[in-house]
């Protein structure tokens, strides 16, 4: 519904940086004192005929309301075949609504498959930067290759986003963000890392975040980083959340502080709305209270079938009181869930029916059941799949019994690089592995790191399923061909200051029909 305002009410409401035509309705021409596209543009969830394009009007990103009036504003959009927009193939107008923080999600359709397109937004006399995204290939197309990135865990206080600037230059078909896009903690000039206390590289604005306005301000602070904006504008993203988009180690309706579930769900609802507002998600993911439809599937011809999972919303409580390096009876709880019954059934059905050469499970927490006790005992991270032995074994046995091969698990969360095989019992890796897992390190979380942790020798000795581990920051690039899957672990020498040097720390290959990892 269009809202008609008098000239006096317009000037009073919009004095913070935007004005509308004094003779027209609230959706009339906008005039900004400051660039409203300060949070950049991005695209997401590509299909063969299109993708989502996103922006958010925010002339003053950290202010209440981001400097926007409490009224809807018209935003034009264009999609072109060339960067100069000489051939505009699709265009239209969307409404940036105050209820959604003046974010814009446009589901573009009618494009050609398997090619890049350029997009931008216009509001009044203002024009956004230009983003690029590739459509997915046509259904059933025979592909020679697909190339995509894996990234996440980008604590603003832990380091600079140099990795994102390099990721933007990779020319990828898509980027999978496994989560921890923001961190919820209060600003802390004295940061903690595995190396001990240090001065924070950058500091969060405000305290711990709880309300919708809090979450919006935190996302805005992160997205004002131009390296992150470059990455977001370089390729279509498939976005999922992990824990820090809400609260550390949350599962279901349970947080880490013992807050009553009905109260925590209010916080979760605010976090889910903010996540939707700032991510290039389709309308199918529109939050309903504290719930969101996050898990979904992407198909890249006959080459690659990707299941994007949600390992937070439907999970039962962590066993062992969520103590790291723990061992307790709860690890074998028969009723434990990590995906929930509905999502697990959806996943297994898709795996059974998939005719793609490669099947990828793109998700948040490590599936390898690593032994975290380097003193000779046994303990696991109960926030990972290792804390949920029954559903973990159920999935791996299903793959083995149904002879579903060429399965690759893609993971984050650990702030380290890992690669290895997946057995029902990783302590006794007899016979061939059922699948392989590549774990991408963090963009910044954990600080500079080092090539190897101090306990490297003891840790690898306790975990025979591991092929590779590294403790630096960076991202992963996966190159998929019909006969092989190649994963390149890209790392930075430092994130504590700008200008970190990028290198390929390791290249690992798995041949089709095998689960043996070897150097490429």
C-alpha positions in Angstrom: 0.0 0.0 0.0 1.3 3.4 -0.9 1.6 5.9 1.9 0.8 9.6 1.1 2.7 12.1 3.2 2.4 15.8 3.5 5.5 18.0 2.7 5.9 18.8 6.5 5.7 15.1 7.5 8.2 14.1 4.8 10.8 16.7 5.9 10.3 15.8 9.5 10.6 12.1 9.0 13.4 12.1 6.5 15.7 14.7 7.8 18.4 12.1 8.5 19.8 11.9 5.0 17.0 11.0 2.6 14.1 13.1 1.2 11.2 12.3 -1.1 9.4 14.4 -3.6 7.3 16.8 -1.6 4.3 16.4 -4.0 4.3 12.6 -4.4 3.7 9.5 -2.3 6.2 7.7 -0.1 7.5 5.7 -3.1 8.4 8.8 -5.0 11.9 9.9 -6.1 14.5 9.6 -3.3 17.3 12.1 -2.8 20.2 11.1 -0.5 22.8 13.2 1.2 25.0 10.1 1.5 25.5 7.0 -0.7 22.7 4.5 0.4 24.6 1.5 -1.0 27.3 1.5 1.6 26.8 -2.2 2.4 27.4 -3.4 -1.2 25.6 -5.9 -3.3 25.5 -9.7 -3.6 23.8 -12.5 -5.3 22.7 -16.0 -4.2 21.1 -19.4 -4.7 21.7 -19.6 -8.5 19.4 -21.6 -10.7 19.7 -22.3 -14.5 17.5 -19.4 -15.3 18.5 -16.9 -12.6 19.5 -16.0 -9.0 18.7 -13.7 -6.1 20.2 -10.2 -6.1 20.5 -8.3 -2.9 21.2 -4.9 -1.5 20.2 -2.8 1.5 19.7 0.9 1.7 21.8 2.2 4.5 23.2 5.8 4.2 24.2 5.6 7.9 24.7 1.9 8.5 25.4 2.0 12.3 22.6 4.4 13.2 19.2 3.4 14.3 17.3 2.6 11.1 20.5 2.9 9.1 19.6 6.5 8.3 16.5 5.5 6.5 12.9 6.7 7.0 10.2 4.5 8.4 8.6 4.2 5.0 9.0 2.0 1.9 11.3 3.2 -0.8 11.3 2.1 -4.5 14.6 0.7 -5.8 15.3 -0.1 -9.5 17.4 -3.0 -10.5 19.1 -4.1 -13.7 20.8 -7.3 -14.9 23.0 -7.1 -18.0 25.1 -9.4 -20.2 28.1 -7.1 -20.0 29.8 -5.1 -17.2 29.1 -1.8 -19.0 25.3 -2.5 -19.0 25.2 -2.0 -22.8 22.8 -5.0 -23.0 20.3 -5.0 -20.2 18.5 -8.3 -20.3 16.2 -7.9 -17.2 15.1 -4.9 -15.1 12.4 -3.9 -12.7 11.5 -2.2 -9.5 11.5 -3.6 -6.0 10.4 -2.1 -2.7 12.8 -1.7 0.2 10.6 -2.0 3.2 11.3 -0.7 6.7 10.0 -3.9 8.2 12.9 -5.7 6.6 15.4 -2.9 7.3 15.2 -1.6 3.7 16.8 -4.8 2.3 16.0 -5.8 -1.2 15.8 -9.4 -2.4 15.0 -9.8 -6.1 14.5 -13.3 -7.6 15.7 -12.8 -11.2 14.3 -15.2 -13.8 14.5 -15.7 -17.5 18.3 -15.8 -17.9 20.4 -18.2 -19.9 22.1 -21.1 -18.0 25.8 -21.4 -17.2 26.9 -17.9 -17.9 27.9 -14.8 -16.0 25.6 -11.8 -15.6 26.2 -8.3 -14.1 23.7 -6.6 -11.8 23.2 -3.2 -10.0 20.6 -1.2 -8.2 19.4 2.4 -8.6 17.6 4.6 -6.1 16.8 8.2 -7.0 20.0 9.5 -8.5 22.2 7.0 -6.7 23.7 3.9 -8.2 25.2 0.8 -6.5 28.3 -0.9 -7.4 28.2 -3.8 -9.9 28.1 -7.4 -8.9 28.6 -10.5 -11.0 27.0 -13.9 -10.7 26.8 -17.0 -12.8 23.7 -19.0 -13.5 23.7 -22.7 -12.8 23.9 -25.1 -15.8 20.8 -26.5 -17.4 19.3 -29.5 -15.7 20.9 -32.7 -17.0 23.8 -30.9 -18.7 27.1 -32.7 -19.0 29.7 -30.5 -17.4 33.5 -30.7 -17.8 34.1 -28.9 -14.5 32.7 -26.8 -11.7 34.8 -24.5 -9.5 33.7 -23.0 -6.2 34.9 -21.6 -2.9 34.3 -22.5 0.7 34.6 -19.8 3.4 33.3 -18.7 6.8 34.2 -18.0 10.4 35.1 -14.3 10.1 35.3 -12.8 13.6 35.6 -9.1 13.0 37.8 -8.6 16.1 40.2 -11.4 15.2 41.7 -10.1 11.9 41.4 -8.4 8.6 39.4 -9.9 5.7 42.3 -10.2 3.3 41.2 -13.7 2.4 37.9 -12.3 1.0 39.8 -10.0 -1.3 41.7 -12.9 -2.7 38.5 -15.0 -2.9 36.9 -12.3 -5.0 39.7 -12.8 -7.6 39.2 -16.6 -8.0 36.5 -16.4 -10.8 34.2 -19.0 -9.1 30.9 -20.6 -10.1 29.7 -20.0 -6.6 30.8 -19.5 -3.0 29.5 -21.7 -0.1 29.5 -19.7 3.2 29.2 -22.3 6.0 28.4 -19.8 8.6 29.7 -17.6 11.5 29.3 -14.6 9.2 29.1 -12.5 12.3 30.0 -13.0 16.0 27.6 -12.1 18.7 29.9 -11.1 21.5 30.4 -7.6 23.0 33.2 -5.4 21.8 36.4 -6.4 23.5 39.7 -4.4 22.8 41.6 -7.3 24.5 41.1 -10.4 22.3 41.8 -14.0 23.2 43.4 -16.4 20.7 45.1 -19.8 20.9 48.3 -17.8 21.3 47.0 -15.9 24.3 45.7 -12.4 24.9 46.4 -9.6 22.4 45.0 -6.3 21.3 42.0 -6.8 19.0 42.6 -5.9 15.4 39.2 -4.3 15.3 36.5 -4.0 17.9 32.8 -4.8 17.8 30.4 -1.8 18.3 28.3 -2.2 21.4 27.7 -5.1 23.8 26.4 -8.6 23.1 23.6 -8.6 20.6 20.1 -9.6 21.5 17.5 -7.5 19.7 16.8 -7.1 16.0 18.4 -3.7 16.0 21.5 -5.2 17.7 21.9 -7.9 15.0 21.3 -5.4 12.2 24.0 -3.1 13.5 26.5 -6.0 13.9 25.9 -7.2 10.3 26.2 -3.6 9.1 29.6 -3.2 10.8 30.9 -6.4 9.2 29.6 -5.5 5.7 31.2 -2.0 5.8 34.4 -4.0 5.2 35.2 -3.5 1.5 37.2 -6.8 1.2 34.0 -8.6 2.3 32.0 -6.6 -0.1 34.3 -7.5 -3.0 33.9 -11.2 -2.2 30.1 -10.9 -1.9 29.9 -9.1 -5.3 32.2 -11.5 -7.1 30.0 -14.6 -7.3 26.7 -16.0 -6.2 26.7 -17.2 -2.6 25.0 -20.2 -1.0 24.6 -19.0 2.6 24.0 -21.1 5.7 24.3 -20.1 9.4 26.2 -21.9 12.2 26.0 -20.8 15.8 27.4 -17.2 16.1 24.7 -15.8 13.9 22.6 -16.4 17.0 24.6 -17.4 20.1 27.6 -19.6 20.6 26.8 -23.4 20.4 23.1 -22.9 20.4 20.9 -25.9 19.3 17.2 -26.0 18.9 15.6 -23.8 21.6 18.7 -24.1 23.9 21.4 -21.5 24.3 24.7 -21.8 26.3 23.5 -19.7 29.2 20.5 -21.7 30.4 18.0 -19.0 29.3 14.4 -20.3 29.3 13.5 -21.7 25.9 10.6 -19.3 25.3 12.9 -16.3 26.0 15.8 -17.7 23.8 13.4 -18.2 20.9 12.7 -14.4 21.0 16.4 -13.8 20.5 16.5 -16.5 17.8 13.6 -14.9 15.9 15.5 -11.6 15.8 18.7 -13.4 14.6 16.8 -15.3 11.9 15.2 -12.1 10.6 18.5 -10.3 10.5 20.2 -13.3 8.8 17.5 -13.2 6.1 17.7 -9.4 5.7 21.4 -9.4 5.1 21.8 -12.6 3.0 20.8 -13.2 -0.6 18.2 -15.7 0.3 15.1 -16.7 -1.7 11.6 -16.1 -0.4 11.3 -19.8 0.5 13.7 -19.0 3.4 11.6 -16.2 4.7 11.7 -16.6 8.5 8.5 -17.6 10.3 9.0 -16.5 13.9 12.2 -18.2 15.1 12.2 -20.8 12.3 13.8 -20.7 8.8 13.9 -23.2 5.9 17.6 -23.3 5.4 18.4 -26.7 4.1 18.1 -27.0 0.3 19.7 -28.5 -2.8 21.6 -27.3 -5.8 22.3 -29.2 -8.9 25.1 -28.5 -11.4 24.2 -30.7 -14.3 25.1 -34.3 -14.1 28.4 -33.4 -12.4 27.5 -32.2 -8.9 24.6 -32.4 -6.5 25.0 -30.3 -3.3 22.9 -30.6 -0.2 23.2 -27.5 2.0 22.4 -28.7 5.6 21.2 -27.1 8.8 22.9 -28.7 11.8 21.6 -26.2 14.4 17.9 -25.7 14.2 16.7 -29.3 14.7 19.5 -30.7 16.8 19.1 -32.2 20.3 21.2 -30.8 23.1 25.0 -31.5 23.1 26.0 -34.4 25.3 28.6 -34.2 28.1 27.3 -30.7 29.1 28.9 -29.5 25.9 32.4 -29.9 27.5 35.2 -29.9 24.9 37.4 -33.0 24.9 34.7 -35.0 26.6 33.7 -38.6 26.8 30.4 -39.7 28.3 27.4 -42.1 27.8 25.5 -39.3 26.1 27.6 -39.7 23.0 25.7 -42.8 22.2 22.2 -41.6 23.0 19.9 -43.5 20.7 17.4 -40.6 20.4 20.0 -38.0 19.5 19.4 -35.9 16.4 21.7 -33.5 14.6 19.6 -33.0 11.4 16.2 -33.8 12.8 14.0 -36.5 11.4 12.5 -34.5 8.5 15.8 -33.1 7.2 17.6 -36.5 7.6 14.8 -38.2 5.6 15.1 -35.5 2.9 18.8 -35.9 2.7 18.8 -39.7 2.5 16.1 -39.6 -0.2 18.0 -37.1 -2.3 21.2 -39.2 -2.0 19.4 -42.3 -3.0 17.9 -40.6 -6.1 20.8 -38.5 -7.2 22.4 -39.5 -10.5 25.1 -36.8 -10.3 28.7 -38.0 -10.5 29.6 -36.2 -7.2 27.4 -35.7 -4.1 28.5 -32.9 -1.7 27.2 -32.3 1.8 27.8 -28.7 2.5 27.4 -28.1 6.2 28.7 -26.5 9.4 30.4 -28.8 11.9 33.0 -31.5 11.5 31.8 -35.0 10.7 35.2 -36.7 11.4 35.1 -38.1 14.9 38.5 -36.7 15.9 40.0 -37.6 19.2 40.7 -34.3 20.9 42.7 -35.8 23.8 46.4 -35.8 23.0 47.4 -37.1 26.4 46.6 -40.8 25.5 42.9 -40.8 26.4 39.8 -40.2 24.3 37.6 -37.2 24.1 35.6 -35.5 21.4 34.1 -32.1 20.5 30.4 -32.7 21.5 29.3 -29.8 19.4 30.5 -31.7 16.2 29.0 -34.9 14.7 31.3 -36.8 17.0 29.0 -35.9 19.8 26.1 -37.6 18.0 27.3 -41.1 17.2 24.0 -42.7 16.4 22.8 -40.3 13.7 26.4 -40.1 12.4 26.6 -43.8 12.1 23.1 -44.0 10.5 24.2 -41.6 7.7 27.5 -43.3 7.0 26.0 -46.8 7.1 23.3 -45.6 4.7 26.0 -44.5 2.2 27.8 -47.7 2.5 24.9 -50.1 2.4 23.3 -48.2 -0.6 26.7 -48.0 -2.3 26.5 -44.3 -2.7 29.9 -43.3 -3.8 31.8 -40.1 -4.6 30.4 -38.3 -1.5 32.4 -35.3 -0.3 31.6 -33.5 3.0 32.4 -29.8 3.2 32.7 -28.2 6.6 33.9 -25.2 8.6 33.7 -24.2 12.3 37.1 -25.5 13.4 39.2 -22.5 12.5 41.7 -24.9 11.0 42.2 -26.8 7.7 41.5 -30.5 7.8 41.2 -33.3 5.3 40.5 -37.0 5.9 38.3 -40.0 5.5 35.0 -40.8 7.2 34.6 -44.2 8.9 31.9 -45.2 11.4 34.7 -45.4 14.0 37.6 -43.1 13.0 39.8 -44.6 15.7 39.7 -47.9 13.8 39.8 -47.0 10.1 39.6 -50.5 8.7 38.9 -50.9 5.0 38.1 -48.0 2.6 36.5 -44.9 4.0 32.8 -44.3 3.2 33.4 -40.7 2.2 35.9 -37.9 2.5 35.7 -34.6 4.3 37.4 -31.3 3.6 37.3 -28.7 6.5 38.0 -25.1 5.5 39.8 -22.9 8.0 38.5 -19.5 9.1 38.7 -16.2 7.3 39.9 -14.4 10.5 38.7 -16.3 13.6 41.7 -17.4 15.7 44.1 -14.7 14.5 47.2 -15.3 12.5 47.7 -18.9 13.5 50.7 -21.0 12.4 51.4 -23.7 9.9 51.1 -26.3 12.7 49.9 -26.3 16.2 52.2 -27.1 19.1 50.5 -30.5 19.6 50.6 -31.4 15.9 52.5 -34.7 16.3 50.4 -35.9 19.2 47.2 -34.9 17.5 47.9 -36.6 14.2 49.1 -39.7 16.0 45.8 -39.9 17.8 43.7 -39.5 14.6 44.7 -42.0 11.9 41.7 -40.8 9.7 43.4 -37.5 9.1 45.4 -36.8 6.0 46.1 -33.1 6.4 45.8 -30.4 9.0 47.0 -26.8 9.1 46.3 -23.8 11.5 46.4 -20.7 9.3 43.6 -18.5 8.0 42.2 -18.5 4.5 39.7 -20.5 2.4 39.2 -23.5 0.2 38.7 -23.8 -3.6 37.2 -27.0 -5.0 37.6 -28.0 -8.6 35.3 -30.8 -9.6 35.6 -32.8 -12.8 34.0 -36.1 -13.7 37.1 -38.1 -12.9 38.4 -36.3 -9.9 37.8 -33.8 -7.1 40.6 -31.4 -6.3 40.7 -29.3 -3.2 43.1 -26.4 -2.7 43.7 -25.0 0.7 44.6 -21.3 0.3 46.2 -19.7 3.4 47.5 -16.3 4.5 50.7 -15.6 6.4 48.9 -13.1 8.6 45.5 -11.4 9.2 46.6 -9.2 12.1 47.5 -6.5 9.6 46.5 -5.8 6.1 48.4 -7.1 3.1 48.8 -10.8 4.1 50.4 -13.0 1.4 48.3 -15.8 0.0 49.7 -19.2 -0.9 48.3 -22.7 -1.7 49.3 -24.7 1.4 48.1 -28.1 0.1 46.3 -29.6 -2.9 44.5 -32.8 -2.3 42.8 -35.0 -4.9 40.3 -37.8 -4.7 39.6 -39.9 -7.8 36.1 -40.8 -8.8 35.2 -44.2 -7.3 37.8 -43.9 -4.5 38.0 -42.4 -1.1 41.8 -42.2 -0.9 43.2 -38.7 -0.7 46.5 -37.9 -2.4 48.5 -34.8 -3.2 47.8 -33.1 -6.5 
